[in-house]
Amino acid sequence: MRIEPFLQATADQKAAALGRLSEILHCGATAPEPAVLRAIATHLFRDPEARPGDATMPLPPALARPIAELALLMPLMDQAIDPQKVERAAQVIAALGQPQPQIGLLRHAAAGRLARLRLQVADPLVRQLAGCGVAGALAAVARTRLGLDRGHARQLRQPRAPGTLGAELQRYYADNPFELPGETRGMPPVLVGRHDYVHVLTGYDTSTEGELCLAGFVGGCGQPTRLEAMLTCVLQFQQAIPVQEFTKEVVTRGALRPDSFFLAVARGAACKVDIADPGLDYMAWLDRDLAGLRAELGIGPEGMMVHAGQPRWAVAGSQAVLAGQARRPAPPQSQRSGSA
């Protein structure tokens, strides 16, 4: 998803795009959430005055694709998935001529087919996040348990100059009660290291809202294949559906705030690089000035929850998405307040 098609849209095209999304929100038994369309108009089209209009007006392909991707999200704006909205989303996507295979995930979720949902999402989700399939992920866990990734943890511990990505990443790990990636009791770097550094680059904490915003950012900045990760997070924290077995104990209902979520999608769409790309060597950036790196990548400050040094990366009630990570005892607050 890129921000340019939204910014280049004419008034009629904005109205037609919002009209299609409105059709999905308004069908079914539940009342639509007015904040959803307002947030999309404000943050993606950057036109708070834009309103739904003629949904039959053709859209240029460059705009039709991201609107089809947003259509996937519309049935998830409620706290429970309405099958009618899922099918209406499928019709809107088909009419746009932009096939979205992820509609199958929504159908499984709406029908309560949890096993099939997990089966469909498992391998592509791991490939998007780590560049390997489920078999590769299991091998990575074995490698970490054998102590073969401790060099990664040692790199993360090395002293870094204040204001660098590495220094802020150290503060992130000090604030969150789980082992460093690469430690024998921690998670494999290939599975969580990238997730953690994206938290720091984007400025989203590990609260439920922070995880949702992170998913929105990644869905906005990445290729269409990033949609599984975004949809999985929304299903988990908006509809309380435990899509991933290892995070089944951290589900919530109704946690999505449209304004912050779609601002995150817009921030991601404006980012110059797919920062969740498994091919990026983020470890090479550890000594880079964080503010300068964000500016270079096109990651603006609007919507950030955490700024350098203030406040904390974990807040009261934080729920780490990667709940299967080994936890280390959290020292008393007074011992951690000055950690860097």
C-alpha positions in Angstrom: 0.0 0.0 0.0 1.3 3.4 -0.9 0.1 6.8 0.2 0.4 8.5 -3.3 -2.8 7.1 -4.8 -4.8 8.4 -1.9 -3.2 11.9 -2.1 -3.7 12.0 -5.9 -7.4 11.0 -5.8 -9.9 13.5 -7.0 -12.9 14.5 -4.8 -15.2 12.2 -6.8 -12.7 9.3 -6.5 -12.5 9.8 -2.7 -16.2 9.8 -2.4 -16.5 6.6 -4.6 -13.8 4.8 -2.5 -15.4 5.8 0.8 -18.8 4.8 -0.6 -17.6 1.3 -1.3 -16.2 0.9 2.2 -19.4 2.4 3.7 -21.5 -0.3 1.9 -19.6 -2.9 3.9 -19.9 -1.1 7.2 -23.6 -0.5 6.8 -24.7 -4.0 5.8 -25.5 -6.7 8.4 -27.1 -6.4 11.8 -24.6 -4.2 13.6 -24.5 -0.4 13.3 -21.4 1.0 11.5 -18.6 2.8 13.3 -18.6 6.4 12.0 -15.1 7.0 13.3 -13.8 4.4 10.8 -14.5 6.4 7.6 -13.6 9.6 9.3 -10.2 8.2 10.2 -9.6 6.9 6.6 -10.6 10.2 5.1 -8.4 12.2 7.6 -5.2 10.1 7.6 -5.1 8.3 4.2 -6.8 10.8 2.0 -5.7 13.6 4.2 -9.1 15.2 3.6 -11.3 15.3 6.8 -14.2 16.7 4.8 -14.3 13.7 2.4 -17.6 11.8 2.6 -19.0 8.6 1.0 -20.5 9.0 -2.4 -21.3 7.1 -5.6 -19.9 3.6 -5.0 -20.4 2.7 -8.7 -17.9 5.2 -10.1 -14.8 3.4 -11.4 -11.5 3.8 -9.6 -8.1 4.0 -11.2 -6.2 0.7 -10.6 -3.6 2.4 -8.4 -6.4 3.4 -6.0 -8.5 0.3 -6.4 -5.9 -2.0 -5.0 -5.5 -0.3 -1.6 -9.2 0.2 -1.3 -9.6 -3.5 -1.9 -7.1 -4.1 0.9 -9.0 -1.7 3.2 -12.2 -3.6 2.3 -10.8 -6.6 4.0 -10.6 -4.7 7.3 -14.1 -3.3 7.2 -15.8 -6.5 8.6 -13.3 -6.4 11.5 -14.3 -3.0 12.7 -17.0 -4.6 14.8 -16.3 -6.6 17.9 -17.7 -9.7 16.3 -17.5 -10.6 12.6 -20.8 -10.5 10.7 -20.8 -13.0 7.9 -22.9 -10.6 5.8 -20.2 -8.0 6.0 -17.6 -10.5 5.0 -19.6 -11.5 1.9 -20.3 -7.8 1.0 -16.5 -7.1 1.3 -15.9 -10.0 -1.1 -18.4 -8.5 -3.6 -16.8 -5.1 -3.3 -13.3 -6.6 -3.8 -14.5 -8.6 -6.8 -16.1 -5.5 -8.4 -12.8 -3.6 -8.0 -11.0 -6.4 -9.9 -8.4 -6.7 -7.2 -8.6 -10.3 -5.9 -7.7 -10.7 -2.2 -7.2 -14.3 -1.2 -7.2 -13.3 2.5 -11.0 -13.1 2.3 -10.9 -16.8 3.1 -9.4 -16.0 6.5 -12.4 -13.8 7.3 -14.9 -16.5 6.1 -13.2 -19.0 8.4 -13.3 -16.6 11.3 -16.9 -15.6 10.8 -17.9 -19.3 10.7 -15.9 -20.2 13.8 -13.6 -22.5 11.9 -10.5 -21.8 14.1 -8.5 -24.8 13.1 -8.8 -24.0 9.4 -8.1 -20.4 10.1 -4.9 -21.3 11.9 -3.9 -23.7 9.2 -4.4 -21.2 6.4 -2.5 -18.4 8.1 0.4 -20.3 9.8 2.9 -20.8 7.0 2.3 -17.5 5.1 2.4 -15.5 8.3 5.7 -17.0 9.4 7.2 -16.4 5.9 6.1 -12.7 6.0 7.6 -12.2 9.5 10.7 -14.3 9.3 11.4 -15.2 5.7 10.9 -18.9 6.4 8.0 -21.3 6.7 6.8 -23.2 9.8 9.5 -25.9 9.3 12.1 -23.2 9.2 10.7 -21.6 12.4 10.9 -24.8 14.3 14.5 -25.3 13.2 15.2 -21.7 14.4 13.7 -22.5 17.8 16.0 -25.6 18.0 19.0 -23.5 17.1 18.3 -21.0 19.8 17.7 -23.6 22.4 21.1 -25.1 21.6 22.7 -21.8 22.3 23.7 -21.1 18.7 22.2 -17.6 18.6 23.8 -16.1 21.7 26.0 -14.0 19.5 22.9 -12.1 18.5 22.1 -11.3 22.1 25.7 -10.2 22.8 25.5 -7.7 19.9 22.3 -6.3 21.4 24.0 -5.8 24.7 27.0 -3.9 23.4 27.2 -0.3 24.6 25.7 2.1 22.1 25.8 5.9 21.9 22.8 7.7 23.2 20.2 8.4 20.6 21.0 5.5 18.4 18.7 2.7 17.3 20.7 0.2 19.4 20.5 2.3 22.6 16.7 2.7 22.3 16.4 -1.0 21.5 18.2 -1.7 24.8 15.8 0.5 26.6 12.9 -1.4 24.9 14.2 -4.7 26.2 14.9 -3.3 29.7 11.2 -2.1 29.8 9.7 -5.4 28.7 10.0 -8.6 30.8 11.2 -11.1 28.2 14.6 -12.5 27.4 16.7 -11.1 24.6 16.3 -12.8 21.2 19.1 -15.3 20.9 19.3 -16.3 24.6 18.7 -19.9 25.1 15.5 -19.2 27.0 14.4 -16.5 24.6 12.9 -16.5 21.2 14.9 -17.0 17.9 16.1 -13.7 16.5 14.6 -14.6 13.1 11.1 -14.7 14.7 11.1 -11.8 17.0 14.1 -9.6 16.4 12.6 -7.9 13.5 9.3 -7.4 15.3 11.1 -5.7 18.2 13.2 -3.3 16.1 10.1 -2.3 14.1 8.5 -1.3 17.5 11.4 1.0 18.1 11.5 2.5 14.6 7.8 3.2 14.6 7.6 4.4 18.2 4.7 2.0 19.2 4.8 0.5 22.7 3.9 -3.1 23.6 0.4 -2.2 24.8 -2.5 -3.8 23.0 -3.1 -0.5 21.1 0.6 -0.4 20.3 0.6 -3.9 18.8 -2.5 -3.0 16.7 -0.8 0.2 15.5 2.3 -1.8 14.6 0.3 -4.2 12.6 -1.4 -1.4 10.8 1.9 0.3 10.0 3.4 -3.0 8.7 0.2 -3.6 6.6 0.5 -0.1 5.2 4.2 -0.2 4.3 4.5 -3.7 3.0 3.5 -5.7 0.0 0.0 -7.1 -0.1 1.4 -10.3 1.4 1.7 -8.4 4.7 -2.0 -8.4 5.1 -2.0 -11.8 6.9 0.0 -10.2 9.7 -2.3 -7.2 10.0 -5.5 -9.3 9.8 -4.2 -11.8 12.4 -3.5 -9.0 14.9 -6.9 -7.3 14.4 -8.7 -10.7 14.8 -6.8 -11.3 18.0 -7.3 -7.9 19.7 -10.5 -6.7 18.2 -12.6 -9.9 17.9 -10.8 -12.0 20.6 -10.0 -14.8 18.1 -6.8 -16.7 19.1 -5.5 -17.1 15.6 -2.0 -18.1 16.7 -1.7 -21.0 19.2 1.3 -19.5 21.0 -0.5 -16.2 21.7 -3.9 -17.6 22.6 -3.8 -16.3 26.2 -3.5 -12.7 25.1 -6.7 -11.9 23.3 -9.0 -8.9 23.8 -12.2 -7.7 22.3 -12.9 -4.2 21.0 -9.3 -2.8 21.5 -9.0 -1.2 18.0 -9.3 2.6 18.0 -9.9 3.7 14.4 -8.1 7.0 14.6 -4.8 5.6 15.9 -5.0 2.5 13.8 -5.6 4.2 10.4 -3.1 6.8 11.3 -0.6 3.9 11.7 -1.7 2.5 8.3 -1.1 6.0 6.7 2.3 6.3 8.4 3.2 2.9 7.0 2.0 3.8 3.5 4.2 6.9 3.6 7.3 4.9 4.7 9.9 4.7 1.9 11.0 1.1 2.8 9.2 -2.1 3.7 10.8 -2.1 7.2 9.4 -5.6 8.0 11.1 -7.1 4.9 13.0 -10.2 6.2 15.8 -9.4 3.8 16.7 -6.1 5.6 19.7 -6.3 7.9 18.5 -4.2 10.8 21.5 -5.2 12.9 23.6 -3.0 10.6 21.6 0.0 11.8 22.2 -0.4 15.5 24.7 2.5 15.6 22.7 4.8 13.4 21.1 7.9 14.9 17.5 7.0 15.5 16.0 10.3 14.5 18.0 10.5 11.4 17.2 6.9 10.4 13.5 7.6 10.9 13.7 10.7 8.7 15.6 8.8 6.0 13.0 6.0 6.0 10.1 8.4 5.9 8.8 7.5 9.3 7.2 10.7 10.7 6.7 11.5 14.4 2.9 11.8 14.3 1.2 9.0 16.2 4.3 7.8 18.0 3.6 6.6 21.5 7.2 6.6 22.7 9.9 9.2 22.0 13.6 8.8 22.8 14.0 8.4 26.5 10.4 9.1 27.4 8.0 7.4 28.2 8.4 3.7 28.8 8.2 1.0 26.1 6.0 -1.1 28.3 3.0 0.4 30.2 0.8 -0.9 32.9 -1.3 -3.7 31.4 1.0 -4.3 28.4 0.4 -7.5 26.6 3.3 -8.6 24.5 2.0 -10.2 21.3 4.8 -12.7 21.5 3.5 -14.1 24.7 5.3 -17.4 24.3 8.6 -15.7 25.1 10.4 -16.7 28.2 9.8 -14.1 30.9 12.5 -12.7 33.2 11.6 -11.4 36.6 10.8 -7.7 36.4 13.0 -5.8 38.9 11.3 -3.2 41.1 10.3 0.0 39.3 12.9 2.0 41.2 15.7 -0.1 39.8 14.6 0.2 36.3 13.5 3.8 35.9 16.9 4.9 34.6 17.6 2.0 32.3 18.9 2.8 28.8 
